[in-house]
Amino acid sequence: MESITPVEEKRSLLHNDRLLVCGMFIFYGLCFLGLIGAAIWGIGRANNQIAVDATSTAQALSTQKAQAISTAVARSTQQAKYEIIDPFDDNGRQWLVESIDDEYLTGKISVSTGLYVWNIHKVKQPFVYWANVFLNRDVRDFDVYVDSKFVQATHGNACTGLVFRTVSWDWEDGAYIFSVCNDAYFDVDYYKDGDWESLSERIYSTSFKEDDWNRLEVSARGDEFTFRINNELVYELTDDRIKEGGLALLVEMEGEDPATIWFDNFGLQRH
């Protein structure tokens, strides 16, 4: 005989099934909400960490910038006490000034309105020119600096710099050269008897400022030399071939385009 479930029992089973389904929906819903909450918390934590990292990076950069400014101010204060400081208000230090028309260039070198100006109207072939610093004796240990600016020059064609421990006025007996070009590359060379020896290879400087003033510095202590561009140490060298000598400013043209180069604020401290 067929078994028949009473209506009340069917309703009870249906009720229980509904409770079970609802319970499962609630359980999974809570789990889903928990996952969403965890994800949101994780994203928020990550964002907070990113914000903290960004703040830390900004603070570090700010600290580095403040330290760089402090160093620059300290160096400027120290350099303001150098024994020789020439702002080129006149030509009291007897810098090379002349109109030139030779096998290398046509141009004019002058001291004018607080600047040492090199107007190179025509380059006939690549050249290196220098302007000696007139001193009463050769220099052994020293700190020297000068500001230079490429007012007009084809990118990569023009260089300025400092020549030091020159054995003679014409360098033939030896000299060291720190040359910085307007493409932000510099090198340190040794010159003697017409031969050039690279002591550094060409190095790119991130501290160099195109179309602006750049302070070039050389310090010598015995056979140890340091080189700076805009207060940043860019190279160190040990070489003992020349013990003492003269100083000069350098202009070098590697291309054939005209150029205008300014110098300002020459300073020297002998030790």
HUCORDA-V398261 format. One line per field, one symbol per residue. phi: phi as a letter, one per 40 degrees, with the letter a starting at -180 (. if undefined). psi: psi as a letter, one per 40 degrees, with the letter a starting at -180 (. if undefined). burial: b if it has 9 or more other ideal C-beta (glycine too) atoms within 8 Angstrom, else e. A space follows every 50 residues. Layout:
phi=???
psi=???
burial=???
This chain:
phi=.ccbccdcccccccccccccccccdccccccccccccccccccccccccc ccccccccccccccccccccccccccccccbccbbbcgcabccfccbacb abcbabaababafgbbbbcbcabcadabbabcccbcacbbbabbaacbac caacdgcbbbibbafccacbgdchabbbbbbcbgcbabbbbafgbbbcbb gcbcbcccbcfacbcbbbbbbgcbbbbbbfgbcbabababcbcaicbacb bbbbbbccabbbbafcaabcb
psi=hhhhhidddddddddddddddddddddddddddddddddddddddddddd dddddddddddddddddddddddddddddeeidhhhefdafdefihhihh gaedihahhihhffihhhhhdhhdiiihiihihhieiihchihiiihihg dhhhhediiiahhifhdideedeiiihhhhieeeiiihihhhfehhhhee ihhhheeihifiihhhihhhhbehiihihfehheiiihhfdhdiaaiiii hhheaeiiihhiiighihhi.
burial=eeeeeeeeebeeeeeeeeeeeeeeeeeeeeeeeeeeeeeeeeeeeeeeee eeeeeeeeeeeeeeeeebeebbeebeeebeebebbbebeeeebebeeeeb eeebbebbbebeeebbbbbbeebeeebebbbbbeeeeebbebbbbbbbbb eebeebbbbbbbbbbbbeeebeebbbbbbbbbebbbbbbbbbeeeeebbb eebebebbeeeeebbbbbbbeeebbbbbbbbeebbebebeebeebbbbbb bbbbbeeebbbbbbbbbbbee
